[in-house]
Amino acid sequence: MQAKFYYQNPKAPRPNKPNHIGITAILVNNGKILFERRSDCARWSLIGGGLEADETLRECFSREIKEEIGLELQAPNRFIIYDDPTRIVQYPDGNVLRIITALFVKNIDIDEDGLKVSQESLGLKFFNLDEIKTLDIVETHRHIVNDYIDGKIDY
């Protein structure tokens, strides 16, 4: 079984665990956004992960970026919360979670070859805005990416 992602889908399963809080990042390099191909479903998503009990959202950003792509980055001061209750993920282990996400947007200057692929990812790639429109992005990130492309994210 692969991870399944739901957003505003009445057929989404009901969560069977407490709400999950995490971060995601739109990392922009020369007008392109960094995506990872997830190992749990082979689809594209933004970089991110879950908040640990002993850290702030900004600390979570720095830790996840280091773990997922090997960069040491400080979190921007501003973030946007995505808390629509229809943002649901069903993981292969049977856990079904409502996802509450703090989005950070950060400009970076890095060569794609300087990124480290984690075990949670099949690959990393920067895509321009036209490429992103046709990319198979998980549902819990597609609406965030669309908000960025449509200029709805003020950062």
Secondary structure as UniProt FT lines:
FT   STRAND          4..6
FT   TURN            10..11
FT   STRAND          20..29
FT   TURN            30..31
FT   STRAND          32..38
FT   TURN            39..41
FT   STRAND          44..45
FT   STRAND          47..50
FT   TURN            53..54
FT   HELIX           57..69
FT   STRAND          80..82
FT   TURN            85..86
FT   STRAND          88..90
FT   TURN            92..93
FT   STRAND          96..107
FT   HELIX           112..114
FT   TURN            119..120
FT   STRAND          121..127
FT   HELIX           129..132
FT   TURN            133..134
FT   HELIX           139..149
FT   TURN            150..151
//
